[in-house]
């Protein structure tokens, strides 16, 4: 009997994890629902008014049955963010790719948006801002992500501002953000920051909803606990792995 109960519990747990991984969130906006689908690592998909936006598509994610992209955003040159093979796979005629200049050296058809610039593409305003390391790197004096190379993005969708941080530590540009409705914040050591640091950054710019993403083996409960008493910030933990 105990063995049977354990087996049923295990099956329930595994089924729950599969459901969690596959479940998309729908967030109401002034112009209809925004659908958010976690994929893997830093990869996610947004759907709005019949348009599909893929962020940092990567071959290790499962794209079975997902729609092709109208818009692709790439944040950095590392292979888990810039994957030319996966980009080719999810493109269709007319797909627009947005990327920093460093990515456009490889993904040559990309539209370059530099820090502080914004463009409106497929009806969505896209603003680029910095993402970089302040202290962490492979060796003394070197960083995993140099300032000026990669892009974070703010998208304006149905009156909502969506912040996609990319690979970054708690930089001043993040802390100074205001009026962010939805934020995707990384906490993947050693490349970005630990959950405690990410939570302190979130406390500074106060997004209404925050998703931990690109989190590796980080303990997300630490992040959620650090923000538990913060009014007006909802933490949504979803499975990217």
GIGIBEL-V692336 format. One record per run of one state. SS is the DSSP state (H for helix, E for strand, L for the rest). FROM is the first residue (numbers start at 1). TO is the last residue. If there is no record, write none. Layout:
ss->SS from->FROM to->TO
ss->SS from->FROM to->TO
This chain:
ss->L from->1 to->1
ss->H from->2 to->22
ss->L from->23 to->24
ss->E from->25 to->29
ss->L from->30 to->31
ss->E from->32 to->40
ss->L from->41 to->42
ss->E from->43 to->48
ss->L from->49 to->50
ss->E from->51 to->55
ss->L from->56 to->70
ss->E from->71 to->73
ss->L from->74 to->83
ss->H from->84 to->90
ss->L from->91 to->95
ss->E from->96 to->99
ss->L from->100 to->100
ss->H from->101 to->104
ss->L from->105 to->110
ss->E from->111 to->112
ss->L from->113 to->117
ss->E from->118 to->121
ss->L from->122 to->123
ss->E from->124 to->131
ss->L from->132 to->149
ss->E from->150 to->157
ss->L from->158 to->159
ss->E from->160 to->164
ss->L from->165 to->171
ss->H from->172 to->175
ss->L from->176 to->181
ss->E from->182 to->186
ss->L from->187 to->194
ss->H from->195 to->205
ss->L from->206 to->208
ss->E from->209 to->213
ss->L from->214 to->219
ss->H from->220 to->226
ss->L from->227 to->233
ss->E from->234 to->236
ss->L from->237 to->241
